[in-house]
């Protein structure tokens, strides 16, 4: 079993609480990075909006369009 298959099998064991905890962990990690490098927040807000849209395209496609 290669690395990605192994990770896939482990992630399939997650329930909704595990997924939300991972999401919170990522948010807090990003807050720590922003605290250490405050210049990141000086970026124009439209870059964040563009990244948000780019990251949302595939999940929205899978949820609403893909059969």
KABELRA-V954528 format. One record per residue. N is the residue number from 1. RES is the residue in three letters. PSI is psi in whole degrees, -180 to 180 (* if undefined). NEAR is the number of other ideal C-beta (glycine too) atoms within 12 Angstrom. D_CENTER is the distance of its C-alpha to the mean C-alpha in whole Angstrom. Layout:
BEGIN
N_RES_PSI_NEAR_D_CENTER, N_RES_PSI_NEAR_D_CENTER
END
This chain:
BEGIN
1_UNK_126_9_26, 2_UNK_176_8_23, 3_UNK_-49_9_20, 4_UNK_-37_10_18, 5_UNK_-40_11_20, 6_UNK_-46_12_20, 7_UNK_-41_13_16, 8_UNK_-45_13_16, 9_UNK_-39_13_19, 10_UNK_-41_14_18, 11_UNK_-32_14_14, 12_UNK_-20_12_17, 13_UNK_-11_11_18, 14_UNK_142_16_15, 15_UNK_-176_11_16, 16_UNK_-36_9_15, 17_UNK_-42_10_15, 18_UNK_-42_15_14, 19_UNK_-43_15_10, 20_UNK_-35_13_11, 21_UNK_-38_14_12, 22_UNK_-41_17_9, 23_UNK_-45_15_7, 24_UNK_-40_14_10, 25_UNK_-42_14_10, 26_UNK_-42_14_7, 27_UNK_-46_14_9, 28_UNK_-35_14_12, 29_UNK_-42_14_12, 30_UNK_-38_17_11, 31_UNK_-39_16_14, 32_UNK_-43_14_16, 33_UNK_-42_15_15, 34_UNK_-36_17_16, 35_UNK_-38_13_19, 36_UNK_-32_12_20, 37_UNK_78_13_20, 38_UNK_-17_12_21, 39_UNK_-21_10_21, 40_UNK_-37_16_18, 41_UNK_-5_16_18, 42_UNK_-5_11_21, 43_UNK_144_15_20, 44_UNK_139_11_20, 45_UNK_-28_11_18, 46_UNK_-25_10_19, 47_UNK_-42_14_16, 48_UNK_-39_17_13, 49_UNK_-44_13_15, 50_UNK_-43_14_15, 51_UNK_-38_14_11, 52_UNK_-47_14_10, 53_UNK_-44_14_12, 54_UNK_-41_13_12, 55_UNK_-24_12_8, 56_UNK_-15_15_10, 57_UNK_-54_15_13, 58_UNK_-48_13_12, 59_UNK_-39_14_11, 60_UNK_-38_14_14, 61_UNK_-48_11_16, 62_UNK_-37_11_16, 63_UNK_-41_11_16, 64_UNK_-26_11_19, 65_UNK_-46_10_21, 66_UNK_134_9_21, 67_UNK_*_6_23
END
